[in-house]
Amino acid sequence: MIKFPHAKINFGLYVVAPRQDGYHNIESILWPVPWHDILEMVPAADNQFSFSQSGNSLDVDGSENLVVKAWKLMQKKYDLSPVHIHLHKNIPSGAGLGGGSSDAAYTILALSELFELNLSKKRMQLIAGKLGSDCAFFIDGKPHFVAGKGELLAQTQADLGGFHIGIVKPGLHVSTPEAYKNINAAPSPKRWEFPADNPEEWKYKIRNQFEDYLLVEYPHLNTIKGKLYDYGAVYASVTGSGAAVYGLFRESPNMKKWFPKETVWQGQL
């Protein structure tokens, strides 16, 4: 069985308040992006669970990979027979693109399908929520307004069909704890609107609160964001807590020409 976990970007990200459990309440729009990892799962021939990984290197060992954690959680809950899982990483880590969370969610989806568990979307979202704050979003991968830690989901009917996206991942890593440590929680704008029919307005109405820290501490990110606007983006932003920056375009961008020394991806929403 092969699955293709996808990335995400944030349209707006507000850190509203710290929580007693050590997390923060946030508000954001999460949007699926067709930049994919590859997840292969088959029954284990030797009756022993195994995990392997190729592609982009990760800064965690196998036992700490969210795919392995998802397997252990599902195996314990449903007494599953061992499987072999191979993950090929294309989505950069430390980028705010949600690659690890997506891999975990798709592990749950694959296990439910492989073992014919017939789990509901809601049940899988509850399981995914135990692994990470944005894991639940990836169970159906549709655009959602998210709140709480990221586990409270409300599907949005906004339509960005026809828009192109370009993503730049510079050669730096921003850890999530670092980003949260250096941001001041504050109430979001009063029920901030998402004017999806006119992305040109987002520059003045929607922002990622992490940029207050990231664009100062890492000026290269600010340079990338400025270049995306110079090259015609109607909206540009850091995604998540960094360090990837994306631009929305009405025409297909030329990311490899514009950013020859960075990791880039482009596609259509």
C-alpha positions as CSV (number, residue, x, y, z in Angstrom):
1,M,0.0,0.0,0.0
2,I,1.3,3.4,-1.0
3,K,0.1,6.8,0.4
4,F,1.3,10.3,-0.5
5,P,1.3,12.6,2.6
6,H,1.1,16.2,1.6
7,A,2.3,19.5,3.0
8,K,0.3,22.5,4.3
9,I,0.7,26.2,4.5
10,N,-0.8,28.7,7.0
11,F,-2.9,31.6,5.9
12,G,-2.6,33.8,9.0
13,L,-1.4,32.4,12.3
14,Y,-2.2,34.0,15.6
15,V,-0.9,32.7,18.9
16,V,-3.8,33.7,21.1
17,A,-2.9,32.5,24.6
18,P,-0.7,30.0,26.5
19,R,-2.3,26.9,27.9
20,Q,-1.8,25.1,31.2
21,D,-0.7,21.9,29.3
22,G,2.3,23.8,27.9
23,Y,0.8,24.4,24.4
24,H,-0.7,27.5,23.1
25,N,-4.1,28.3,21.7
26,I,-3.8,29.4,18.1
27,E,-6.1,30.5,15.2
28,S,-5.1,29.9,11.6
29,I,-6.3,28.7,8.2
30,L,-4.5,25.5,7.2
31,W,-4.4,24.8,3.4
32,P,-3.3,21.6,1.7
33,V,-0.4,21.8,-0.7
34,P,0.4,19.0,-3.2
35,W,4.1,18.6,-2.2
36,H,4.2,15.0,-1.2
37,D,6.2,12.4,0.8
38,I,5.8,8.8,-0.1
39,L,4.7,6.3,2.5
40,E,4.8,2.5,1.7
41,M,3.3,0.0,4.1
42,V,3.2,-3.8,3.8
43,P,2.6,-6.7,6.2
44,A,5.9,-7.8,7.8
45,A,7.1,-11.0,6.3
46,D,9.1,-11.9,9.4
47,N,6.4,-10.9,11.9
48,Q,8.6,-8.0,13.1
49,F,7.8,-4.3,12.8
50,S,10.4,-2.4,10.9
51,F,10.7,1.2,9.7
52,S,13.1,2.6,7.1
53,Q,13.5,6.1,5.6
54,S,15.1,7.6,2.5
55,G,15.2,11.0,0.8
56,N,15.7,14.2,2.9
57,S,17.5,13.5,6.2
58,L,15.6,14.1,9.5
59,D,16.9,15.5,12.8
60,V,15.2,12.6,14.8
61,D,16.1,9.0,15.0
62,G,13.7,6.2,13.9
63,S,12.0,5.6,17.2
64,E,11.1,9.3,17.5
65,N,9.7,9.6,14.0
66,L,6.0,10.4,14.1
67,V,5.3,7.5,11.7
68,V,6.7,5.1,14.3
69,K,4.8,6.8,17.1
70,A,1.6,6.5,15.0
71,W,2.2,2.8,14.5
72,K,2.8,2.2,18.2
73,L,-0.4,4.0,19.1
74,M,-2.5,2.2,16.6
75,Q,-0.9,-1.2,17.3
76,K,-1.6,-0.9,21.0
77,K,-5.1,0.3,20.5
78,Y,-6.2,-2.3,17.9
79,D,-3.7,-5.2,18.5
80,L,-2.4,-5.0,14.9
81,S,0.0,-7.5,13.3
82,P,3.5,-6.1,12.5
83,V,4.1,-4.2,9.3
84,H,7.1,-2.8,7.4
85,I,6.9,1.0,6.7
86,H,9.2,2.9,4.4
87,L,9.0,6.6,4.3
88,H,10.6,8.6,1.4
89,K,10.9,12.3,2.5
90,N,10.5,15.1,0.0
91,I,8.9,17.7,2.3
92,P,11.6,19.5,4.2
93,S,11.6,19.3,7.9
94,G,11.9,22.4,10.2
95,A,10.0,24.3,7.6
96,G,6.5,24.8,9.0
97,L,5.0,22.7,6.2
98,G,3.7,19.9,8.5
99,G,5.5,17.1,6.8
100,G,5.9,15.0,9.9
101,S,2.4,15.5,11.0
102,S,1.1,14.5,7.6
103,D,3.2,11.4,7.6
104,A,1.7,10.4,11.0
105,A,-1.9,11.0,9.8
106,Y,-1.3,9.0,6.7
107,T,0.1,6.2,8.7
108,I,-3.2,6.1,10.6
109,L,-5.1,6.2,7.3
110,A,-3.1,3.4,5.8
111,L,-3.4,1.2,8.9
112,S,-7.1,1.6,9.0
113,E,-7.3,0.6,5.3
114,L,-4.8,-2.2,5.5
115,F,-6.4,-3.9,8.5
116,E,-10.0,-3.0,7.4
117,L,-10.7,-1.2,10.7
118,N,-13.3,1.0,9.1
119,L,-12.5,3.9,11.4
120,S,-14.5,7.1,11.0
121,K,-12.8,10.3,10.1
122,K,-13.7,11.7,13.5
123,R,-12.1,8.7,15.3
124,M,-8.9,9.0,13.2
125,Q,-8.7,12.7,13.9
126,L,-9.0,12.0,17.7
127,I,-6.1,9.5,17.4
128,A,-4.1,11.8,15.3
129,G,-4.6,14.6,17.8
130,K,-2.6,12.6,20.3
131,L,0.5,12.8,18.1
132,G,0.7,16.5,17.3
133,S,-1.3,19.7,17.3
134,D,-1.9,19.8,13.5
135,C,-2.0,16.0,12.8
136,A,-5.8,15.9,12.8
137,F,-6.0,18.3,9.9
138,F,-4.3,15.9,7.6
139,I,-6.8,13.1,8.0
140,D,-9.0,14.6,5.3
141,G,-6.6,17.3,4.2
142,K,-9.2,19.9,3.2
143,P,-8.8,23.6,4.0
144,H,-9.8,24.3,7.6
145,F,-10.0,27.1,10.1
146,V,-8.2,25.7,13.1
147,A,-8.3,26.7,16.8
148,G,-7.3,25.4,20.2
149,K,-3.9,23.6,19.8
150,G,-4.8,23.1,16.2
151,E,-7.1,20.1,16.8
152,L,-10.4,22.1,16.6
153,L,-11.4,22.1,13.0
154,A,-14.0,23.9,10.9
155,Q,-13.9,23.3,7.2
156,T,-13.8,26.4,5.1
157,Q,-15.5,26.7,1.7
158,A,-13.0,29.2,0.4
159,D,-11.8,28.4,-3.2
160,L,-8.3,29.3,-4.4
161,G,-8.5,27.2,-7.5
162,G,-6.4,28.6,-10.3
163,F,-3.8,30.2,-8.0
164,H,-0.2,29.1,-8.1
165,I,2.1,28.8,-5.1
166,G,5.8,28.9,-4.8
167,I,7.6,27.8,-1.6
168,V,11.2,28.6,-0.6
169,K,13.0,26.7,2.1
170,P,16.3,28.3,2.9
171,G,19.1,26.4,4.5
172,L,18.2,27.2,8.1
173,H,16.2,25.4,10.7
174,V,13.8,27.1,13.1
175,S,12.7,24.9,16.0
176,T,9.1,25.2,17.1
177,P,10.1,25.7,20.8
178,E,12.4,28.5,19.8
179,A,9.7,30.2,17.8
180,Y,7.1,30.0,20.6
181,K,9.6,31.1,23.2
182,N,10.1,34.3,21.4
183,I,6.6,35.3,20.6
184,N,4.1,37.2,22.8
185,A,0.6,35.7,22.8
186,A,-2.1,38.2,22.0
187,P,-5.8,38.1,21.1
188,S,-6.4,37.7,17.3
189,P,-8.2,40.4,15.4
190,K,-11.9,40.3,16.2
191,R,-13.0,37.3,14.3
192,W,-10.6,37.9,11.6
193,E,-12.0,37.5,8.1
194,F,-10.6,35.4,5.3
195,P,-11.4,37.3,2.1
196,A,-10.6,34.4,-0.2
197,D,-12.1,36.1,-3.2
198,N,-9.4,38.8,-3.1
199,P,-6.0,37.6,-1.9
200,E,-4.5,41.0,-2.7
201,E,-6.1,42.3,0.4
202,W,-4.4,39.7,2.7
203,K,-1.2,41.7,2.8
204,Y,-3.1,44.2,5.0
205,K,-5.5,41.9,6.8
206,I,-3.9,38.5,7.5
207,R,-0.5,37.9,9.1
208,N,1.6,35.2,10.7
209,Q,2.4,36.5,14.2
210,F,5.6,34.5,14.2
211,E,7.0,36.9,11.6
212,D,7.4,39.5,14.4
213,Y,10.3,37.4,15.7
214,L,11.4,35.4,12.6
215,L,11.9,38.2,10.1
216,V,14.1,40.1,12.6
217,E,16.1,37.1,14.0
218,Y,16.5,35.6,10.5
219,P,16.7,38.6,8.0
220,H,17.2,36.2,5.1
221,L,13.5,35.2,5.5
222,N,12.5,38.8,5.2
223,T,14.6,39.1,2.1
224,I,12.9,36.1,0.5
225,K,9.5,37.4,1.4
226,G,10.3,40.7,-0.2
227,K,11.6,39.0,-3.4
228,L,8.4,37.0,-3.7
229,Y,6.5,40.3,-3.7
230,D,8.9,41.8,-6.2
231,Y,8.4,38.8,-8.5
232,G,4.6,39.3,-8.5
233,A,3.2,37.4,-5.5
234,V,-0.2,38.7,-4.5
235,Y,0.5,37.5,-1.0
236,A,3.6,36.2,0.7
237,S,4.2,34.8,4.2
238,V,6.2,32.5,6.4
239,T,4.3,29.3,7.0
240,G,3.8,27.9,10.5
241,S,6.7,28.7,12.8
242,G,9.1,28.7,9.9
243,A,11.4,28.5,8.1
244,A,9.7,28.1,4.7
245,V,8.3,31.2,3.0
246,Y,5.6,31.0,0.3
247,G,4.0,33.3,-2.3
248,L,0.7,33.1,-4.0
249,F,0.7,34.0,-7.7
250,R,-1.9,34.4,-10.4
251,E,0.6,33.0,-13.0
252,S,3.0,30.1,-12.7
253,P,6.2,31.3,-10.9
254,N,9.8,30.5,-11.9
255,M,11.1,29.5,-8.5
256,K,14.3,27.7,-9.6
257,K,15.4,30.7,-11.6
258,W,14.5,33.2,-8.9
259,F,16.0,31.2,-5.9
260,P,18.7,28.9,-7.5
261,K,20.5,28.3,-4.1
262,E,17.4,27.4,-2.1
263,T,15.2,24.4,-1.8
264,V,12.1,25.4,-3.8
265,W,8.8,23.9,-4.9
266,Q,5.9,25.2,-7.0
267,G,2.5,24.0,-8.0
268,Q,-1.1,24.9,-8.3
269,L,-3.7,25.0,-5.5
